[in-house]
Structure formats: C-alpha cells, structure tokens
Amino acid sequence: MADKRKRQNIVMGAPDVAAGAFELGIAATAKDQFPKTFADKMEALKLKPGGYLSEDGVTKTVDISTEKVKSWNLETVVQLQTDYSVTLKLVGLEFLNPDMLKFALGDGNVEVANGKIRLVDNAAERPHRSMVFRINGGDGKKLLLFVPDAQVSALGDVQFVKSSVVRLDLTVEAFPVDGENVVTIVEDSAIKVDTGSQG
C-alpha cells in the first residue's frame, strides 16, 4: 500500500519576523475589521509591535465543557455544551514595551515620560485589545493568528533576578466578536480547492 502521508501538510510555528511577528491593536468590534490575508495591515485596529516573545511562543487552549443527559436506563442520549472558552498563553520579553505593559497592567497604570516609566499594580480592569501573530510555517507557508478581542485574565510572577530577563507571563481570554473568538488564516500555494474528502 502506498504511503499516503504528506510532508507538505506539516506546519512549523516559528515567528515571521519580517512581517511583524506579534502585534497589539485596539479591539475589533465587527467582522469587517478582521484580516482577510496574511499581509493584511488592518489599519483600523492601529496595530503596534508587541515585541519579543519567549521561546515557548504562543499557546492556544480551547476549553469545551459538556453535560450528559441520561435516560432512565442510564444511557447517554444527549450531550449539552455548557461552556466554551479560548485562552492564550504567552511570555513577553520586552519589559520596557509600553504597549505590552498597558495590555498587562492597564492603560492608566503605565506612565511614560522622558527617561522614565512608572508602573502601578492595582485592581483596575485590564484593557481589551486585538492580537495578531504572524507565523512562518516553513516551505513557503504563512499563518496568521488573529484574536479580535483579548483581555489579560492572569499575570504570572514577575521575577527580578540576575540570571534571567524580566518577563511578562500572560494568560489571555479571547472573547467572541460576531461569534468568532480566534481566526487562523493559512496561506500556501500548494493548497487546492477542497472537493470533499468525506463520504
């Protein structure tokens, strides 16, 4: 039997540095602000560089919670979806990037002046932002990961030690805009029109 595996379907997750890699912008409010291509500038979102991320890149987690409804005979007859959420985890390495700091701590908690940044930790609500990750998938493949409405839900410990750089360890909640929490666009000249591979 012939080997039906296809190496061209394998995708890497490296940052596309030439295209900007990671950007933050104002939160999208409608689908017409979403990207249509990898190179889309999304000018309405006023994207700014998010800076270097750690070697772990970005991790997307989809959490689906369900409840099983059982019959008198204890057979599962219906599965109800009770919760759905998408979170992302990333570690920013540019502690002096004002846009990343405001995303992590709150707009009013970051003051930038000539030669000085003043940071405040308090219970202020974190801002909503859009997030764009441009990925080099290898062999000419390009991926764009777009989060239209993101908000920091957890900030990890910030360590000040000689043996490492100061990091911003973020967990981010992805909220839906027009029913879509995260959009991934993959571009590769080898992708052909799907004529249906099922039944």
N, C-alpha and C positions, 0 to 999 in steps of 0.2 A: 504494500500500500504506500502511495506517495506521501511524503511529509507535507502536510497542509499548513504548517506553521509559517508565519510571515514575519521576518525580521523587521520589515518596514512598518509594522504596526506597533513597534516598541518606541516609547517616547521617554526622553530624558526630562529632568526637571530643573535644568540649570537656568540662572537668570539671564535674560537677554540684556546685557549691559548697554549695548549700543542703542537700544530702543528705550532705555529709561528704567528697566527692571521693576522698580516699585514706586508707586506714586499715590499721593493722597489728594482728595479734592472735596468740594462741597457735596453733600449727599444728593443723590439723584431723587427726583420726585415723580418722574414718569418714564415710561419705556422709551420715549423718543430721545431721551438723553443717553441711552445705552450705546455701547460701541457696536459697530457693525463689522469691523475688520480689525485685524491685529494692529495696524498702523493708525487707527482712528485716534485723533488728538482729543476728542471730547472737550472742546474749548469751553462749553457752557459750565463744565464742572471745575474749571480753573485748577487743573492738576499741578501739584508741586512735588518735587522729589521727596520720597520717604527715607531715602538713604540706604546705607548698607544694612543687610540682614545677616544673621549668623549663618553658619554652615548648615544648620538644620532647615533653612529655607522657610516655607510656609506649609502648615498642616491644616487641611480642611477636614472637619468631622461632621458627619450628618447623623443626627440622633432622631430615631423614629420610635415612639412609644405606642404600644398597642394593648388592647384589652380583648380577651377572648370571651365570646358569648357561647355558653354551652347549653345543650338540650337536657331534657330530663334524664336521658341516657348517658349524660356526661360526655357527649361528643361535641367537639368544637364546630359550630355551624356558621358563625360569623366572626370576623376579626375587625374590631373597630380601632381606627387610628385615633389616639388620644392626645398626642403631642408630636410636634415636628420642629426641629431647630437645626441651624447650621452655625458652627463656630469655627474660627480660625485661630491658630496659634503661631506666633512669630516673635523673634527677638531682634529688636533694633540695636544696632551697634553705634549709631551716631547720637550720643547723649547731648550734643550741642545743636542738634537739628530742631529749630523752633517749631516746625510743623508737626514733627513726631512728638515733641514734648507736649504740645497743646492737645493732640489727639489722646495722649496717655493721661494727662493730668487735668485738662480743662482749659478752655481759652483764657479765662480770667486768672488762671493760676500760673501763667508764664508771662513774665515781663522782660522784654529785650531792650537793652539800651546800649550805648557805645561802650564796648568793653565789658559788658556785664549781662548776665541772665539771672533773674530772680525767680525761683520756683517755690510754690506753696502746695502743701498736701492738705486737703480738706475733703469734706463730703460733697462737694459740688458735682453735679451731674456731668458726665463726660459728653463731649460733643458727638454729633453724628457726622460721619464722613463717608465719601466713596473711596474705594481702594481699587487699584489697578496693579496687577502683577503680570509683567511681560516675560515669557519663558521661552528659552531656546531648547526645543525638543530634540535637537540633533538631526543630521541628514536633511537640512532644509525645512524642518518642521518648526512652526511658530505657534505658541499658545498664549492666549490672553485670558487671565482670570479676573473677572470683574465683580466687585461687591458694591451694589448701588447704595446701600445704607448700612454702615457699620458703626458700632459703638463698643468701646472697651468695656468688658464686663469683669475683668480681673487683671491686676497688675502684680507680677511676681516680685520677689525680694530684689531690691537694688543693692548690690554689693560694691563697696569701695575697697578694693584690695590691690596690692602691688602686682600680683601675679596675673591679673586679667584686666580687660577694659570694662568700663561701666556699661551695663546693659539695661534695656527696657524690655522686660519679658511680658508680652501682652497676650491675653485671651480676648477675642473679639466676637461679639454677637452679630450675625448677618441678618438684618431684618428684610422682609419682602417688600419689593416695590412692584406694583402691578402683578403680584403673585410670584415674583421670582427673587429668591434670596441671593443666589450666586449664578453668574453666567460664565461659561467657559467656551471660548472660540478656538478652534484648532484649524490651522491653515497648512496644507501640504499639497503640492501639485499632484501627488500620487493618489489623492482621494478622488474617487469616481462617484457618480450618481448611484445611490442605493436603489436597486431594482427589487429589493425584498429578498431577505435571506431566510425568512421564516415561512413554513408551511406553504 
